[in-house]
């Protein structure tokens, strides 16, 4: 199990409690030689998550400005403007 002592120079101020399965996955990646430290595993996982989110956003259909009023919470309400002078 990784205790965080592998990188004492890190003063990140965050403690993460891993579930046993998460700890096993990290340890398996370290044992396989794919990564040198738990930090590398986490960095890679976070980069993959960002990439997945970026691809999801890029694949989502873009809305044009004309669609916005139709999807507004106020859609269907009549808006009147009064000049107060």
Secondary structure, 3 states (H helix, E strand, C coil): CCCCHHHCCCCCCCCCCCCHHHHHHHHHHHHHCCCCCHHHHHHHHHHHHHHHHHHHHHHCCCCCHHHHHHHCCCCCCCCCCCCCC
